[in-house]
Amino acid sequence: MENLSSEKGEMIEQPLLLDDSEIQKGGFRTLPFILGNAALTNAATSALTPNMILYLMNEYHMDMTTGSNTIYIWSAVTNIAPVVGAFMADSFVGRFQMIGLGSVVTLVGMFLFWLTSVIPQARPAPCVDSNSICRSAEMFQLFFLCFSLGIVAIGAGAIRSSSLAFGSDQLKREVYQENARLIERYFSWYYASYASSILVALTCLVYIQVNMGWALGFGAPVLLMLFSTLLIYLGTPFYVKLKPKSSLIIGFFQVIVASYRNRCLRLSSQSAGVLYHQKKGSTIVLPSEKLRFLNKACIVQDPQLDLSPDGEATDPWRLCTVDQVEELKALLKVVPIWFTGVVLSINISQNTFPVLQANTMDRHIGSSFEIPAASFGIFAVISAVLWIVLYDCLILPIASKLTGKPAHFSTKERMGFGLILSFLSVLVVAVMEGVRRSIAIKEGYSDDPEGVIPMSAMWLLPQNSLTGFAGALHAIGQNEFYISEFPRSMSSVAASLLGVGMGVGSLLASFIMSTIDNLTKRGGEESWISSNINKGHYDYYYLVLAGFSLVNILCYIVCSKAYGPCKGEEEEVMEEEKP
């Protein structure tokens, strides 16, 4: 979804090449189809995640580590797939075709996954309760499971890569450009529908899974995905469909290849006498002095051989423009700060143990209603939305009153505060788990990981709230940081970095969990990541994550200072220093 969310700036500058048959297409009438497809897809796919660890452990007899790693890898593919989808849509396929194909692929994947819940042969035989004998899943059963989840991840990634930008394409006709507020309203509707779909998934669909069984619980998302696929194709006669264009990602590789092929060229600090290849209409004349080895990619050695009569490079893999070089430098410059966000993604991706933890606690509200364990993630979503509202309507006005001038927290300050809240969230999880485990052992549930202890699950609200606050604060600050620091031509790349970071964070989370599991179960000891959470030590595990988070905060401070002031901050500092 995020991959092309900021592409509007780049596309408004370029004229839309429409066929005569498409002159009357586009506009608001297309938005119900696009928004409906995105919302239904997100609700359907989001409904699979919350209870997935329970499904894998109970039906496929996986241990905690194996089940969590399966979910981590699935999450990584889900977050990285939109980047590949955006590249394919931009360069070859087109946005509508990518959304349509992704909808069909997602529907097929969800149908295959639903079959694992209705065909007994698709999963291992039930355990024999008398002697607790559980057969492991066979190779074909595991392959079928992973294949179906992989298809869902790829298809959903294809939809997310193009959905937001495809909707904005419909409003960029000349008649609509007179009111820029329309695009902003569309973005608000899009994210509102996205948040609403998550709430539906974490409440209604999770409730069906818990109270009506896996077959109905996973069948309902299949129906939602069917409606989503039909909806996007029903609007086909009304869409504006832009033709694919070259992707910025290819330009990055061209700079790397060209700088390597021109590695024998000598660079001088004096730019006199050196001819650099410029993009038509660009205001950037000379490359910067940072990462100077990349400047070799834009040096014109022989104008007659290197340039065509129209001024374009005859071989773009040997000669690039100054703009291309500076775009790659801008990306490389933010990598250290980006990686600190990856560590935060490790904490946010810990969504398997909290379900098992809540499953052992009293989740009743009143005497009859019981909150499903997997639905507690909704409090993180609510906290994220609450933070956005409080920040604009309460925190900034109060800060402005106290300082006597309009208050504004920079993107780097907000990212740093998000890292601190993330550190506090895993620290609170460790403390609460230590308390919960002590009560479970005291009540005699050491050998019963599903026994419900006399402790309210409402004690889990602080950790969920801190996770929601941290995620919203850091994600919004991170997106604004990339978009403000990158050239406008890199807006789509800026919007995709957050998703890539979440994908890499999921892979690192899998690696950390597997490593801790292997180290702590040596010598026949009980693993910290035991499937029996009353015998394991998840409090110690979260303390390790808290240690990583603390080190990450220190690294962020160093990287932030090394990065220097952001765009616009230098002028503010100079104005403040004026007498």
N, C-alpha and C positions, 0 to 999 in steps of 0.2 A: 504494500500500500504506500509506504513512505518513499519508495524509490524515485517516483517522478512527481512528488507532491509540490515541489518548488519549481517545476519546469515552466511555470506560467511566465516568469520574467523573460526567459529566453524566447519563448514562442510568440509573445506579443510583439517582439521586435521583428519577427519574420512574417512576411505575407503568407496567408493561407492559399495554397494552390488548389482550388476546388473545380470540379467538373461542372458543366452547365446543369447537369441533372441534380447537383447537390446544392444549388443556390438556395432552395427553399428548405433545406434540411437544418437540423440542429435546434437549439433553443431549449426552453424549460420543459417542453413536452418529453424530451429524452431523459430527463433526470430521474423520474420514478423508476424507469427500467434499470438505469445504472446504479442508483442508490439502493434499489431493492436487491439487485444481484449481489452487491458488495455486502449488505447487511445480512442477507440470508446465508451467504457463503461463510461469513465470519461467525455467525451463530452456530452453524452446522459444524464447522471445524473446531471452534472453541469448546464445544460440548464434549469432544472426545478427550480433551486433556485432563480435566479435574479428577476424574475417577480412574484414569488409565492405570495408575500404579496398583489400585485394588484389583482391577481386571487382570493384569499381568500376574500378580501374585496369587490370586485365588483360582483363576481359570487356567493359567499356563504354568503355575507352580514355580515361578521365578523367585529368586531371592531378592532382597531389597536392592543390592548393588546392580544385579543384572537388569532388573526392571527399570531402575533409575537411569542407567546408562542407555537403555533403549529409548527412553523418553528424551534424554539429553540429545542424543544423535538426531532423533526425529525433530526436535525443536531447532537444532542447528540447521538442518536441511530446510526447514520451513522459513527460517529467517534469511538464509543465504540465497534461496531459490529466486526471490524477487529481483535480485541484482542481475542474475542470468536472464530472467524474463524481461527485464527492462532493456538489456542489451539486445536481445532478440527482437523485441518489439520495435525498438528504435531503428535497428539496422536492416532487418529483413522482413519481419512478419507484418507489423502494424499493430496498433493497440486493440482495435476491435477484434481482430483475428486472435490475438493473444488471450483476451478475456474469454472469448467464446470457446477456444480450445481448452483453456484452463478450466472452465466450468465443466466441460464434458469429462476431462481427465479426473477432476475432483469427484464428480458424481460416480465414475467407475471405481475409483479408489475407495470411496465410502461404502459403496455397495459390496465390494469385495471384503472390506473390514466387517461389515454387518454380517456377512456369511459366516465369519468365525464365531459369532454368537448363536447362530441358528443351526449350523451343521455340527453335530457332535464329533465327527471325524476330523474337523478342522482344528481341534484343540485336544490336549491330553485328556485321558479318562479322569473322572473325579477321584479324589483321594479316598482311601478306605479308612473311615473314622476309627475303627476298632484298634488298628495298630499304626495309624498315621502314615501309611505307605502312599506316597505320591509319585506318579510316573512323570518324568520330565518330558517336555515337548519333543517330538521327533523333528528331524531336519526339515522335512517338507512342511510341517506345521509352522515352524519358525520362519521359513522362507515365505510362506503365504502371508503370515502376519506382517512381516517386515516389508514385503512387496506392496501390500495394500496401504500401509502407513506411508511408505515412500511415494506412492502414486498420489495420495492425498496431499502430501507436503509439496510436491512439484506442481500439481494443479493449482493449489491455493496460492502458491508463490507467483504463478503466472498471472492470476487475477489481481493480486495485490500490486504487482509491478506496474500495471497500466490503468487500473480502475479510476483512481483519483484524477490523473491527467486526462484520461479519455472524457470524463465528465466536463472538465474545464475546456476541452476542445469544442464542446457544443455551444459554449457561451462566448466564444472569441470571434464570432462574426462581427462585422463592422457595426451592425445595429446595436449590438450588445456592449461594445467597447466604450460607448459613451458613458456608461455607469459602471465604474470599476468595483463598486460595492457589490454587484451581483456575484462576481467571482468569490469575494470574501464570504458572502452569505452561503454560497455553495460549499465552500470548505467547512464552514460551521455545521451545515446540515450533514455533510459527510461524516465528520468526526462525532456528531451527536448520534447518528445512526450506528456508527461503529461502537460507541460506548453502550448504547441501548442493546445491541446484539449480544455483547458480552454479558450484560446483566440477565438477559433471557437465557443464555447458555448456562450461567452459573446458578440459576434458580430453577426455572421450569424444566429444562432438559436434564439437569443433574437430578432433580427430584424424580423424574420418570425412571431414570436408570436405577436409583436406589430403591424405589418402592414398586416398580412394575417389571423389573428384570432387565437384563442386558439386551435381549432381543428387541423389545420395544424401545429401550433407552437409546440404542444405536440405530434403530429403524427410523425414529423421528428425524434425526439429522439427515438421513438419506432423502426423506420426503422434502425437507427444506432445501436440500441441494438440487433436487429435481425441479422445484419451483424456481429456484435461482437460475438454473440453466435455461428453462423455458422463458423466463422474464427477459434475459439479455437478448435472446433471439427474437422475441416479439417486437422489440423496438428497432429491428434492423432497417426498415424502410425510412426511418427518421434520422439516422445518425449521420454526422459529418465524419468522414473517415480520411484522415491525413495519410499521405504516403510516407513510408519509412525513410529515414535520413541517416547519415553517418553517425556513429556513436562516439562519444568523448573517450570512452575506454580505449578504443582503437588508437586514438591520438596519444594516449599515455604510452602505449607500447611502441608507437612510432618514435617518440622522443628517446626512449631507452635504447632502441635498436640503432637509431641515427647517431646518438652520442657514442655508442660503442664502435660503430663503423668509422666514425670520425675521431677516434681516440688519439690518433697520431698528430692531430692538429695542435698547435701551440697557442695557448691563451695568453693574452697580455692584459694588464690592468688598464692600459690605454685603449680606448675603443676607436681611436682615429685610424682610418684606413681599413677597418673591418666592416664588411657588409653583412648585415643580418637580414634574414628573410622575414618580412612583415606581412601580417594578414591585412587584406584590403579593408580600409575603414577603421583600423585599430589605432588607438592612441599610444600604445606601448611601442616605443622605438627601440630601446635597448634592454637586454636581459639584465636582471639584478646580479649582484656579485655573490649572493649566497648560492651554494651548490653549483659552483662555477663549471664543474666538469660537464654539466648538462647543457651549458651554453654552446658546446661544440655541435649540438644537433641543429642549430639555426644559423650557422655561419655559411654564407654563400662563398664557395671557393672559386667557381667560374660561372658568372651569370649566364653565359651563352649555353653552357651545358646543363647547369642546375635548374634554370628557369625556363618555362615555356613562354611563347610570345605574349600570353595573357597574364604573365607574372606569377603563375602557379608553379610549384615544385614539380619537376619532371619525375622525381622519385621521392615520394613522401616518407619512405623508409630510410632515406639518407639525408633529407633536408626537411626540417620542420619550421613552423613559424615561431616567432618570439612568444606569441600568446600561448602556444602549446607548451613551450618550455616553462613559462611562468605558472601555467595551470598545474603541471606536475610538481613544481616546487611548492606550490601552495598546499597540495595534498600531502607531500612528504613532511612538510613543516608541522602539520597537526598530528602526525602519527603518535608521538609520545603522549600527548594529551588524550588522544583517542584510546590508547591502550589502557589508561587509567579507568576509562569508562567500561572497558571489557571486564575488569576485575569486579566492578559493581554489578555487571550482568551475571557474574557467577553467583552472587548472593540472590539476585532476583529469580534466577532459574531454579532455585531450591524449592520446587513445588511438589515434591513427592513425599518427603517426610512430614510436612505439615498436615497432609491428609491423614496419614497413619496416626499422628499425634492427636488430632481432633477426634479421630474415630474411637479413641480410648477415654474420652472425657464426656461429661454430661452436657449434651447439646440441646436439652429441652428448653423451650420457652413456654412457660405455663405448664399445664399438666398433660397436654396432648400433643402439641406440635414439637417436632424434633428437626433441627436444622441438619441437612446432610453434611457430612464431614467435608466433602469437596466444595461445598458452597461458601466456606469461610473465606475463600479468595476474593469474594465480592467486597469484603471490607477494605481490601487493598485498592480495588477499583474506585469505591466510594471515596476513600481518602485522597486518591489522586485527583478526582474531580473537585473535591472539597478544597484541596490546596490551591488549585487554579483560581477558584472563586475567591478564597480568602486573600490570596496574594494581590489580586487586582482591586478588590473592594475593601480590604481592611489593612493589610500589612503596609502597602505603599502609602495610603493616606495617613496612617499613623506615623510612619517614618518621615513623611514630608512635614507633618506638624511639629515633630520633635526637632528636626533639623532646620526648619524655617525656610526650606527651599524644596523644589521637586525632587523627591528621592528616586533613586534608580540603582538597582543592584546589577552589576555587570554579569555577562554570561559566565565568566570564569568564577565569579563569586558564588553564583547559584550552583554551578557544577560542583564546586568545592563543598558547599553546604550539603548538597545531595550525597556526596561521598561520606560525610560525617554522619548523616542520618542512616545511611546504609550500614555503616559500622555499628551504630547503636542498635539497629534492628536485629542483626545476627547476635549481638551481645545479649539482647533481651531474650531471644530464642534460647540461647544457651542457659540463661538463668531459669527461665520458665520450664525448660525440659528437665533441669536438675530437680526442681520442685516436683514436677509431675512424676518423674521416675521414682523419687523417694516415696511418694504416696502410694504408687503402684506396688512397690516392693513391700511396704508396710501393710497393705491390704491383702497381700498374698497372691498377687497377680504376676509373679516372676515368670511363670511358665505359661501364662495366658496373655499373649500380646493383644488380644481383642477384648479383654475384660474392661468394662467401663468403671473408672474410678470415681469416687465422690469429689470431683473437682469440676467446677463449671468451665465450659469451653470459652466462655466470655473472657477468661484470662488471656486468650490468644489475640484479643483485639489490639492491644498495644503493638505487638510485633507486626501484625498485618497493616496497621495504620502507619507505622514508621516505614514499612516497605513501600506502601503507596505514596507517601510523601516523598521519599527518596527517589523513587522512580520518576514521578512527575517532575520534580524539581530538576533533576539531572538531565532527563531526556529533553525537556523543553529548552533548558540552557544549552545543551549540546547541539541541538538542531539550530538554534539561533546563532550559536558560535560559528558553526560551519558555514551557514548561509551568509553571514555578515563578513566572514573572512575570505571566502572564496570569490573569484570573479563570477559574474552573473551567468556566464556560460557553463559554470560547474554546479549550478543549483541542483540538478538531478543527482549528481554524485554526492553533494552535501547531504541530501535527504536520505541517501542509501547507507551512509556510514553507520548510523545508529543500528539499523537492522543487521548489518554485517557484524558489528560489535556484539550484538546479542547472540548471533550464531556462534561466533568464536568463543564467547563466554560459556555457552552450553557445552562446547567441546572440552574446554578447560575444566568445567565443573565435573564432567565425566572422568577426566584424567585424575583430578584431585580425589574424587570419591573412590576410584579403583585403587589408587596408590595407598590411601589411608586404610582401606579395607585389607589390602595385602599385607601391610606393615603391622596392623594391630591384631591380626589373627594368627600370627606366627607362634609356633610352640603350642598350638592347640588352644590358645586363648580365644575368648569370645570377641568377635570383631566389633569395633565401635559402630559399624554400619550393619548390625545384625538385623535379620528379618523380624526377630523378636525385639521390639524397641525397648522392652523392659529390661532385657539383658544387655543390650548394646549401650553405648555411651554417646548418644547424639549431642549431649551437652558438650563433651570434649571436642566432637567434630565441629560444632559451630564456634567453639572457642578458637579452633585453628583458622576458620574462615574470618573470625574477628581479627586475628593476628595479621592475616593477609590484607584485610581492609585497612588496618592501621598503617601498615607499611605503604600501602597504596596511597593513602592520604599524604604521607610525607613525600612520596614520589611525585604526586600531583603538584604539591607546593613548589618543588624544584622545577618541574617541567613548565609550570605556569610562569614562574619568574624568568626562566630561560627563553620562553616564547616572546616575552616583552609585551608592550601594550597592544591592545586590539585596535582595529580601525576605528577612528573617531576618538579614542582615549587620549592620543597624543595631543590633539587640539584642546581637549578639556583640561589637561594638565597645564598646557601653556597659558590658557586663559586664567586658571587659578593662580599661577605664579606671577601674573601681571599685577603691578601695584594698583 
